[in-house]
Amino acid sequence: MSDEKCGSCSGGSCPSEGQGGAPGGESMEQVYEQIAIEKQLSRIKNKIIVFSGKGGVGKSTVSVNLAMALSLMGKKVGLLDVDFHGPSIPKMLNLEGERLKNDDHAIYPAEISELFKVMSIGFLLKDESDAVIWRGPLKMGAIRQFIRDVAWGDLDYLIIDSPPGTGDEPLSVAQVINKMTGAVIVTTPQEVSLSDVRKSISFCRKLNMPVIGVVENMSGLVCPHCGDTIDLFKTGGGEKMSDEMGVPFLGAIPLDPKMVEAGDDGKPFVYHFSKTATAQAIEKIVEPIVDFCEKESASEPVEDSKQEPARKDDGSMKFAVPVAQGKLCMHFGHAEKFAIIDVENNEIKGMEYMTPPAHEPGVLPKWLGEMGVDAIIAGGMGSRAQEVFAEYNVKVVTGAQGVEPDEAVRQYLAGTLQRGDNICDH
C-alpha cells in the first residue's frame, strides 16, 4: 500500500495510509470500528442524552418515561443506560435478570415492545449487586461497543441515560456520537441542584451540544389524599434558571407517590398511570422535544451525493466512474482507470477509459473537474473528498455497487441504481 493519504475516507482518515496504520496514530482496528459506529449512527435519526450535574434528581425516571412516551406515539425508540456504576433502568422496566442474546454479528437488546429497545450494563452483570469498578478508558470502550455492536436497527430516537456530573460518561457519549441532537437536562427546584445544573449547560456549550431544554422534576408533591400539590422542594427554580441561562424550559413534573411505586415495580409511570396529572405533565414535556428534533431534521442540508447532477444547457452530462477489473471500483481512489461517459437526453453517446494521475489528496477532483465532469458515481467516499469535488462543481453519488460503468450510468438515469452504505471497500 502507498504511504500517502487517499483523502477519501470520512474525517480525513484512511485505512490505506502508512504501514497498516492510520492518521493520528490510529490502528486499522480503530478505523474499522469507527466506520462501524458511523454506519450504526446513520440509522438513528435523533440522539438525545438525559443528564444533570446533580445526582438524585430523577434522570433515569425521566429517561424511562420519555422513551416510553415516544414509543406510545409510534416512534421507534432505543434506551441506552450508560450509568455503569448504578444501572437502574433494568429494574425500572421490570427487566432484572434479563440475559441478552448475541451471535457473531451483534448483541440483541432487550425489547419492551416492537418499538422500544433497551441496553444496559445491568444485563451483563452476573449478580445485580456486583460493583462495576471502571476508570475512564473502560467506560469509553463500553459506550463504543454499546453503539457499534448492539443491533439497534432503524430508530427515530436513541435516549441515553447518563450518570450525574459532567465526567467520563457524558463526555464519552459526546465524543462517540459527534452529532448529538441535543441534551435534556434534569433538575429539582432547590438551589443546591440548580447550581450544579448550570454546570451541565456550560458543559453542553463547550462541546457545541444543543440544549433541547430543562426539566424541573419533583416540582411539588401531589397529595395522595386530596390531589392538591404541596411545594415540598419549592417550585419554579428550574424555569427561572433556564431564563437566566438562555435555554428552553420544557416543563415541570410534580412528584407523585405512585411514581416511586411504579419505578420499584418496573412499571413505566406514563403508561400505567396515564390519567394522572404527573403523567400528563410528562407528555406535555415530550411535545417540545419532538418539535425540536423535527425542526433540526428539516434544517439539515441535503448531501451532495443525493442531489441530481446539473445538466448543461443542451441537456448533456458527463459522468465519471472509477473502474477496476472492468467494473465500478468501490473506492474511487484505487481505480485503475476512469470511465468518462457522455450523456445526451438521458442516452449514453460515448465512453472512453482514461488513466488517472498519481493519486494524492485533491488531485482527482481537480483532474475530473477540469475535464468538465458533472458527476462521479462511486462506492465509498469520505466527506472531505466530497467537499473537494463540490469545489469543482462535481456532484457525488455514493453507495453504488460493482457493476459495469455504463450500466451504472444507465441505472442512475433510469432511477434504478441500487445504492448501499457509503463505506470504502478496504
N, C-alpha and C positions, 0 to 999 in steps of 0.2 A: 504493500500500500504506500501511497505517497504520503510524505510528512506534511503536506500543505492542506489547509482547510479547504473543504469543498464549498463552504459558505452557504450551504443549502439547508442545513438542519435547523430546527426551531431553536431560537435563542442564541444562535451563533455557534453552537457546539455541534460537532460531527464525530460519529464513531470512527471515521476513516482517518482522523488526524493522529499522527505520531505512531509509535511502535506499540499498538494495542491499547493506546490510551486515548484521552480526550482533553479538550482545553481545560485550563484551570486545575489540572491535576486529577480530573475525574477519571475513574476507571470505566472500561467498557460496560461493566455490570451496572454502574451508576447511570450511564447514559441510557441503557436499555430500560432500567427501572423508571427513569423519568419519562421516557416515551410511553411506557405502560400506564403511568399515572395520568399523563395528559390525555391518553385515549379514554380512560375511565371518566375523567372530569368532563370530557366533551359530551358525555351522555347525561350530565346533570345540569339542569338549567340554572338553578339558584342554590347557592351555598351560603348558609346563614349560621353564624356562631352565636350562641347564647352564653354570655359570661358576665362577670361582675368582679370588681376589685375587692368585694367583701364576701365572706363566707356566711352561710346560713340565711341567705335572702330568698331561697326557693328557686334557684336556677333550674334544677332538674325538674321540679314541678312545672315550671313554665315551659321547659323544653318538651316534656311529655305531652302536655295539653295542647301546645302549639302544633306539634306533629300530628296528634290525633285530630284536632280541629281541621287541619289542612286535608287530611285523608278523608274526613267526612264530607269535605267539599268536592271530592272526586279527584284530588291531586295524588300523584304518585310520590310517596314520601319515604325518605330514609332517615333514621335517627342514629347518630354516631355518638357514643359515650366515650369521651377521652379523659374522663376523671378516673385515672388509673388507681389512685390511692383510696378512693371512696366511691366505687361504681354503684350507684343506687338505681339506675334505670331498670335492670332486670327485676328487682323487687317491685318497683312501681308499675310494671307492666305484667306482673304475675308470670315472669319467665325464669324464676330461680330454678336452678337445676337443669336448665336448657343446655343441651350439648349440640354444637353446630356440626353440620355435615361439610365435608370437604373432599376434593379429589385432586388430581394433578394440576388442574387448571384454576381452581378458585375455592374460596371459603364461602359458604352459603349462609347469609344472615338469617336470624330468626324472623318469623313473619307473624305479625298480628292479624293482618288481612292481606288480600291481594295487592292493596295499595300502600301497605305500611310495613317496612322492613327495619330491623334493629340490629346494631352491632355494639358489643361492649366487652371490655376485658373480663367482666364478671363471668362471661360464658366460658372463659378459658381457664378459670381457676379450679383446682381440684376440690377445694373447700371454700365456701363463701367467706369464711373467717381468715383465709390466707392473706397475708400482707404483701403488697407489691412494693418492693424496695428498689426503686429505679432512679437513676440520675438522668439528666437531660438527653444524652445520645440515645439511650434505650427508648425513651418516650418518643423521640423523633422517629426512630426506626419503626415503632409500633404504629404510629399515626400514618406513616407512609404505607405500611403494609395493609392497614385497615382500608385505605383508599385504593391501593393497587390491586390487592388480591381478593377483596370481598366482591361477590357478584351482585353489585347494586342494580345493574341493568339501567334502563332509562328512568330517570327521576325528574319530577318537577321541582322538588325541594330536598336538599340534604340539610337537616338540622343537626348542629354539632353542640353537644352539651359539654361545657368546659368547667374545670375546677376553678375555685376562687383565685383571684390575683392576676397579674399580668406577666407570669413567668413562662416556663417551658412549654406548657401545653398550648395556650392560645398563640404564642409566638410560633411554635412549630406548625400549627394549623395554617397560620397566615403565610408561612414560607412554602409549605407544600401546595396549598391552594392559593396561588398568587393572584387570582382574580376572584376574591370573595365578593359575593353580592352585598354583604354587609353584616353588621353586628346588631343584635338585640341585647341591650344592657339592662340588667335587673337590679333593682334597689329596694330597700324598705324606706319608710318615710323619715326615720330619725337621722339626725345629722351625722352620727358616728358611721352610718352606712353611706350617706351621701358623699362624705369626704373621700372615701375610697373609690366610689363610683366615678367621681370626677377624674380620677387617675385612669380609669378604664377608657374614658372618652379621649383623654390625651394619648393613650396607647394607640387607639384607632387612628388618630390623626397623624401620629408619627409614622405609621405603617401605610398611610393612604388608604385605609379601610373605611368605607362609608358606614356611618352610624344610622341604621334604619330608625332607631328610636329607643326611648327609655320606658321601661315598665315599672310602675310602683307596685310591688307585691306587699301583701299583708297590710293593705291600706284600710285600716279599721277592721273590726271583728263583727261578723254577722251573729247576732244573738240567737242561739238555737231555740229560745222560748218565744220571744216576741218578734223576731225578724229584723229588729232595728240594728243599725250599725253603731258600734262603740269605737271611739278613736283610741284603740289600745296602744298603738305606736305612733300616734299622731297621723295626720294625712296632709297631702299637698306638697310635701317636701320634694318628691320626685319631679313634679311639674315645675316647681319654682327653679330647681336645679337645671332642668332641661332648658328653660328660658335663659338662664344665666350663661349656660354653655353653648347656646345656639344650636341645639339639636331637637328633633321632634319628640314630643311626649305622646306615647302610644295609648296610655290609659292606666287606670288603677284597678287592682284586683283585691277585693276585700277578703279577709281571712274567714273561712267557713270551717267549723269543726269537722264537717263531712269530708272536706278536702284532705285533712290529716288521716282520717279513717280510710279514704279511698287510696291514698298513697301506700299505706301499710297493707291494704288488702289486694293491691295490684290491680285496681280498677281506675282507669283514666277518668278523672272527675268530669271533664267536659262531655264525656259520653254517657256516663252512668247517672249524672245529676244535671242533665242539660236544662232543666227548668229553673234552676236556682239562679239568683242574681249574680253569684260569683262565676258560674259557667257562662252566663250571658255577657259578663264583663270580659271574659277571655275571648269570646267570639268577636266582640267589638274590636279587641286589640289585633286580632288576626286580619281584619279588613284592611287597615292601612299598610300592613306588612305586604299583603298580596298586591295592593295598589303600587307600592314602591317597586316591587320586583317586576311587575308588568311594565311599568314605565321605563325601568332600567333596560329590560329586554327590548322594548320598542326603540330605544335610543341607540342601541348597539349598531355600529356601522356594518354594512354588508361587505363581506370579504371579497377581494378582487377575484378570487378563484371561483366565485359563484355569479359573477356578473357576465352578461353577454358581451363578447368582444365587439368592439366598434367596427362597423363596416365603412369602407371608403365610399365616397360619393357615387361611384359607379357600381356599388353593390358587391365589390370584390373584397376578399380577405386573404391573408396569408397566414398559414399555420406552421408551427414548428413542432416536431415530435421527436424526442430523443429515442434512438434505436440501438439495440444490442442484439446480435444474432437474428436480425431480421424483424424483431418485434419491439413494441414500445418498451423502453427501459424504465423500470420503476423509479430509479434515482437519476435525475436528469444530468447530474454531474459526472456520471460514469458512462455516458453514452459513447459508443464507438463512432457513430455518425448521427447527424440530424436529418430527418426527412423534412424538406421545405415544400409545403403543399399549397398551391394556388387554387383558390375557390372563386367561382363566379356564379351568382344566382343559385347558391346552395349546391353547386355541382363542382366536382374536382376537375380542373382543367390541366393540371400539370403537377409533377412531383420530381424532385431531384434530391440526391443524397449529398450532403456536404460534411467534410471532416471539420470538427470544431477546433479552435485554437487550444493551446495548453491551458488546462483548467486551473484558474486561480480565482479567488473571490471577486465577483463583479465583472469578470471577463465575458462570460456567456451572455448575460443580459445586454451588455453593450454590443456584442457581436450580432446578436439576433435583432436587437433594436435598430441598428444601423442598416440591416438588410430589409427593413420595412415589415418585419413580422408583427402581426396583430395579436396573436395568441399562441401560447405554448400549452400543449396537453401533456401532462406528466403524471407519474405515480405519486412520488413524495417530494415535498419541497418545504423548507422552513420559512418562517415568517420574514426573516431578514432578506432572504433571496427574493421573496415575493415583492418586498418593498423596492428592491433594486430594479426588478422588472417593471414595476409601476412607474419608476422614474423615466423609463424609455417607452412608456405607453404600451407595454406588452401585457395583456391580460393573462392570468394564470388559471388553468383548470387542473386541479389535483385529484388524486384518488383513482385515476384511470388504471385499467388492468392491462396485462401484457398481450395486446392484440397487434396485428399488423398496422403500421402507421396510417395508411389510407383508410383502413376500416375504422380506426379510432376517430378520424375526422368525419367520416360518413355517419357514424353513430352519433357523434356530437351534434351534427347539423340536423339529424332526424329526431334529436331529443331522447335517444335510447342508450346513450353511453352509460355503461354500468360503472358507478364510482363507489369506491370503498373509502377506508380511512386514509388520511394524508400521512402515511408512515413510510419512511425510507426503507429500502429492502436490504439493509446491511445484515 
